[in-house]
Amino acid sequence: MEETYPAGKDERLVGSDRVLAVLLELGRHPAGISLDEMAKRIDGAKPTVHRALASLRRAGLAGQDGHGHYVLGDEFLRIAFAHHEARPDHLRVQPILEQLTQRFGETSHYAVLDGHDVVYRAKVDPSVGAMKLSSTVGGRNPAHATGVGKMLLALQLPDLDSVRHWVGGRTLERRTEHTAATAEELDAELSLVRQRGYSVDAQENEPGVNCVALPVYLSSPSVPTGAISISALAYRTPLATLLTDLPIIRKIIAGQYEEAIS
């Protein structure tokens, strides 16, 4: 049975920031989360967190499973999927991702830059041999550690001063031993991206996973709407193989690759 808490005389409405924090934390726990754990995660008092969850439940944005754990609600999922399916960029890149995945037998992504992160708008896994990656549609990864992120950053941050401004006072996370984690290291990486016209993630975001990324211009010939990548298991498809096949990747993205996929 759901726990309830009596309202005190000084009870106030739950602030919107608290409700949003609870909603975001729910999204990190697809298997559900208890009230106690939620309160710990967002460092909030149980009665306050409970009121936030109650507000979300009334709106259909949160629910409870058979064990009393809180999960994202059906209405939230309906809105999210409806919004996602209606995105024109997602609809336009889906056939490209499907062809890339069929051609290489690896996972393909479409992502956009959002502040310091990339947000994945679409993803296609191979029908066999897929390995669970950290990426999910709607999910985020640090831009500086990903192929798609570095591709898009290279076109926005043309010099060391702009990279330093983008980094600000943050400490860049070194996801693996290969990750560029200082402004100077990142600027050197972005310079290479501009010279080459493509970006690589050589096991910088996830150990054992390589990636090649290229920009996509869906609505402007000069400003990319996002980037497309092939993320491959290093033991199965070495980075050198992806680089050798860059002409094929470029043709698929441009809609000019007509080889029959067996």
N, C-alpha and C positions, 0 to 999 in steps of 0.2 A: 504494500500500500504506500502511496506517496506521502512523504512527510509534510506536515504543515507547521507553520510558525505563527503565533499570535502577533497581531500588529500592535505595536506600542503607541503611546500617545504622540510620540514625536516621529512616527513613521513618515517618511517622505517617498515620493515617487522615485523609482530606480532611474538613475541617470542614464542617458542614451549611451554614453561611453561604456558604462558597465554592461549594458545589454549587448552592445556590439562585441565587447571582449568575451562574453559568454558564448555568443554565436560563433565567433571565430574559433574559440577553443573546441566547441562541439564539432566543428569541421575537421579537427585533427584526430577525432576518435570515432571512426566509422563503426567500431564495435560497441560504442556506448561508453559513458563515463558516469560515475556515481556523483551524487551531490557533494560528498566529502572531498573527493578527488578534484572536482571542479573548483571548489572553494580554495583548495591548496594551489591549484594551477594558476589561478588568476589573483591569488592573494586577497581574497575577499571574505567577508563574514558570511556564514551559511545562510542566515535569514535574508541578507541582501541578494546573494546569488540565487536563492530560491525564488525570490520575487522576480528577478530577471528571467529565470527559466519559465516562471508562470506567465509572464508577459509574452515570451516567445511561443509558448504552447497555445495561448489564446489566439495568436496570429497564424498558427499552423506551421511555424518555423522551427519548432522543436517538438519532440514527442518522447515517450518512454517505452522501452521494450519490456518483455515479460519479466525481467529481473529488476526492474525499477531503475535501470540506467537510462540516462538521457541521450538522445540521438537527434540528428537533424530531422525536421519534420517533412512530411510529404509535400506540403505547400512550398517549402523552401526548394526541394528538389525539382518540383514542377516548374517553378519560376526559373531556376538555374538552367535546367535543360532546355526550356522553351527559349530562353534568351540566347543560349549557346547555339542552338540550331538555327536561330534567325540571323546570326552574324554572317554578313555576306563574305567576309574574308575566310571564315571557316568553311563555308560551302564551296568556295572557289578553290581552296587548296586541298580539299579532301581527296579528289581524284589524283592529284600529284603525289600526295603522301602514299596513297594506296599503290601507285605504280612504283615508287621508290622502294617501298617495303617488299613488293613482289620481286623486283629486280635484284635486290641485294639480300633479301632474307633477314633484314634487321629492322629495328624500330625507327620510324621517321616522326619528326615533330614539326609543328609550326608554332612559333612563339613571338611575343611582342615584348618590348621593353617597357617597364613600369617602374620608374625611379631607379632604385639600386638592384632590382630583381628583373628576371624575365618571368612572364606568365605564359603558360602553355595553353594555346587556344585549340589545338588539335593534335592527335597522336594516333598512329597506326602501328600495331604490333604485328610481327609475323605470325602466320597461322600455326607454325610449329617452331619449337626451339626458342620461344620467347623467354627472356629473363626479366624479372621484375626490376624496373629501374625506379629511381626516386621521382621521376616526372609523372604527373597526372594532369589531365585536362582541368584547367583552372588553378593548378598548383604553381608554386614558385620555386625558383632556385636563384642563387646569387649570380648576377650578370657577369661578374668578373671571372667566374669559375666555369662558365659554360661556353660552348661554341657559338650558339645563337646570341648570347649576351655580348660576347666580344665582337662578333660581327657587327651588331647594331651600335655598340659603344664606339667602335672604330670610326663610324661615320658621323658620330656626334661629338667626339672628343678629339680634336685634331692635333693637340700638343700636350706637353707635360703640365702646363699651367691649368688647362681645362680638366685634365685627369685629376690633378690635386684638388681642384675645386669640387669635382664630383665625389671624390673620396671624403673630403671634409675632415672632420675630427674622428671618423670611424676607424676601426681596425678591421681590415679586410680579412675575412675568414680564410684560412689555408685549409681547404677541404681535403687535399692530399699533399704529398710532398712536392707535387708538380705545379701546384696552384700559384699564380702570380698574386702576391699578397701585400705588395707595396705599390705606391703610385708610380715609382720608377719602373718596377717590373711590369706593371700593367701597361704603362705607356710604350715600353719596348714591344710588348705583345701586340698592341693595337697598331703600331707602326708596321709590323710585319703583315698584319691583316690587310691594311690599306695597300701595301705593295703587291700582295698576292691576289687580292680580290676575293678571298675566301678566308674562313676562320677554322681553326682546329681546336679540339679539346683532347689533348693527349693525356688521358687519365687524370684530368685536373679537377673534375667534379665528383667522379666515382672511380674507385680503383677497378681496373680491368675493363673499363669502357672508354672507347675512343669515339670521336665525333668530327664530322666535317659539316660546316654550315655556310650557307649562301643567303644573300639578301633577296627579298621578294618585293616587287614593285607592282602592287595591285591597283593602286589608284593614282599614282604619280610616277613619271619617268625618272624623277630625281630624288624623291623621298621614299625610303622603304616603308612598307606597312608592317613588316616583320621579317623574320628569317626562317628558313627551312633547314633542317639538319637530318643527317643519318647518324644514329647512335649505334655503334657496333661493339660486340664483345671482342676484345682484343685478341683472344686466342683463336677466334673463328674467322674474323675479318680484320686483319691488321690495318692500321692507319695507312700504310703504304698502298694497300689495295684500294682503299677509298680515294686516295689522291690520284692514283693511276686512272681511276674511273671518273674523275671530275668532269671530263667532257660529256660523258653520259648523264651525270647528275644535272649538269647545266641544261642539257637538251630536254630532259624530263621536266624540269622546272619551267622551261620556256614553252613546253607543249610541242616540242619538235622531235621527240624520240618515238619512233614507230616500230621498233623491233618487237616481234611477237614475244609475249611473256609465256613461257611454257610452264 
